[in-house]
Amino acid sequence: MISDFIVQHPSGPLFSPSDAQYGKAVKKFPSLSSCDDVLIYIGNSATAGINVGIEGYFDNGTILSQFERFFQFIYFKQDFKGHDIVVVVDNAHTHSAREYSINEFSKGIGTKCPVDSIDYVDHTGKLVSISCRFTTGEYRGKTKGLLQLTKELKVPVRHSINLVELRALLAQHPAFQTISNWKY
């Protein structure tokens, strides 16, 4: 998913400073050259993207971060000198159908788990709910971790898989797919 700034100016349609302007901006605002935890910035711009279903989503914090970057760049955009800047923000917003991100889960038993259960619709259209905690046995009350959840979701996996690979594998499963709807 991409979030961008479109400008009504001959230098447009997309906002992007030149390499020289980018260099000056980074000199004044060093944070412009650092990576963001959620957003993937494209080139010398305020254009940002996320991998839907794997990373978070565009929430208030990420949008504000993107606007801050835009306003830091705009000072150095020579084409805009002496112009009034008006920003119009589309009022459409997305709501993730997921209350969690796969990145919030850890691999092992008793580790980080943001929810008590995972609910999803399987390939037959049936609503499935899987508890994220053990209800019986030696681990009763502890979180299952992604490795155990993978087994319960009937996804073939080798025991030695690392957390990054496990998250990438499960991101394709309906239990972790981000389904968005638009509200106007």
WOCOR-V690961 format. One record per residue. PSI is psi in degrees with one decimal (NA if undefined). NEAR is the number of other ideal C-beta (glycine too) atoms within 12 Angstrom. Layout:
PSI/NEAR  PSI/NEAR
This chain:
137.0/24  142.2/20  127.5/35  167.0/25  118.7/35  133.3/21  144.2/27  81.9/18  149.2/21  -24.1/9  -6.3/21  -164.7/15  -18.9/13  142.1/21  125.7/35  121.5/31  157.6/33  171.1/19  -41.8/14  -43.9/14  -38.2/27  -44.5/25  -43.4/18  -41.2/20  -42.5/30  -34.3/21  -41.5/16  -36.5/16  82.1/22  -25.8/11  -19.2/17  -25.0/31  -5.0/18  158.0/13  149.7/12  148.6/25  -28.2/15  -47.4/26  143.6/33  106.5/24  141.0/33  115.5/21  -148.5/19  61.7/26  179.2/33  6.5/36  129.2/27  152.0/33  160.5/25  157.4/32  105.3/23  134.1/25  -18.4/28  -44.1/27  -173.7/29  -149.6/31  173.0/32  94.8/32  -175.7/20  -42.3/13  -43.1/16  -36.5/26  -43.1/26  -38.7/19  -41.7/28  -41.2/35  -40.2/24  -44.4/21  -44.1/36  -47.8/35  -27.5/22  -38.8/29  -37.6/38  -30.7/30  -32.0/20  -4.8/28  100.7/31  -34.4/18  -21.4/21  -2.2/26  134.2/14  5.4/8  149.2/15  136.6/10  124.3/21  127.4/10  123.8/18  125.9/10  129.0/17  133.8/16  3.1/9  137.7/13  154.3/18  153.8/25  121.9/17  137.5/25  -8.4/20  136.4/31  3.5/19  161.9/29  147.5/29  -25.5/36  -10.2/28  -3.8/22  144.1/31  172.3/25  -45.4/29  171.2/23  136.4/24  12.9/20  -176.0/22  130.2/22  118.1/31  -12.3/20  162.3/25  -27.5/18  159.7/22  123.1/36  135.0/22  166.2/28  123.4/17  -177.7/18  -15.4/13  -1.8/9  5.7/9  136.9/11  125.0/14  138.1/20  126.8/17  126.8/31  140.2/23  1.3/34  148.6/25  137.2/22  -13.3/15  171.7/10  -170.8/12  -22.6/9  13.9/19  128.4/14  -16.8/17  155.3/22  150.8/30  -32.4/34  158.2/27  -35.7/42  -46.5/31  -41.0/32  -36.5/38  -44.3/34  -42.1/20  -26.5/24  -0.6/28  38.4/16  120.8/25  132.6/12  143.9/25  145.6/13  -27.5/13  5.5/10  141.0/21  168.6/17  -40.8/23  -46.0/15  -39.9/18  -44.6/32  -42.4/30  -40.6/23  -48.4/26  -21.2/39  -21.8/27  -11.0/20  142.9/31  -27.2/27  -22.2/36  4.8/38  138.4/25  120.7/31  121.9/20  152.3/19  153.3/13  139.4/13  136.7/11  NA/9
